[in-house]
Amino acid sequence: MDNAKAPNWLTKIFPPQNNFYELLISQSSKTLEGVEALKVWIDSGAQGRCETVRTFEHEADDIVKDIEKKLTDTFITPFDREDIYDLSRNLDEVINGAKSTCREIEALQINVASDNFLKELAATLVEGARCLLATFEYLERDLPKAAEQAELARRSENRTSKIYRQAVRTLFAGDDLKLIAKTKEIYNSLLSIAQRIDIVGVKLEHVIVKLR
């Protein structure tokens, strides 16, 4: 038998010694907190360094390392260990993107207070991250609801893309080339987070199909 995957009946007789569902929920919750902190920081005008996002990112990294160690030490996992690893790693890219966006805003010294598009983009990212958390919470106990939330997480990427296009059109209507270049860089960073959320959503849909 491949140790990477155990049949459902085997996991019922010999429950995994580590609860990977709970670990992924914990990581997803920390990711949501990081994205929410990014939104709060942007909404407040992005004054000073955004240490809160950095803190959540470090805490999420600790969970990722814990998951990877437990994957190595665990013989039986509730579903493919490769899928668990991929979910954790791809989820990590979401909060990494939030931290990178903070760094870019700080470095470029963008005045975000008057840019409502930045606030809209950040709010949509929170929605997507919240749906990812809900998917992980339902994954073990209600696969239809998990699938529904995964789809909603993916739809958030479409909404973000729509806001992004509107933002870029408005931005390029101006004539301050330096501001345009700086602001578009931030828009791109926020769009990248949405794309990373979509990647996690796709992977979750794949796992849900295999679990059914």
Helices and strands as residue ranges (DSSP letters): H 8-13, H 20-43, H 51-73, H 81-108, H 116-138, H 143-171, H 177-211
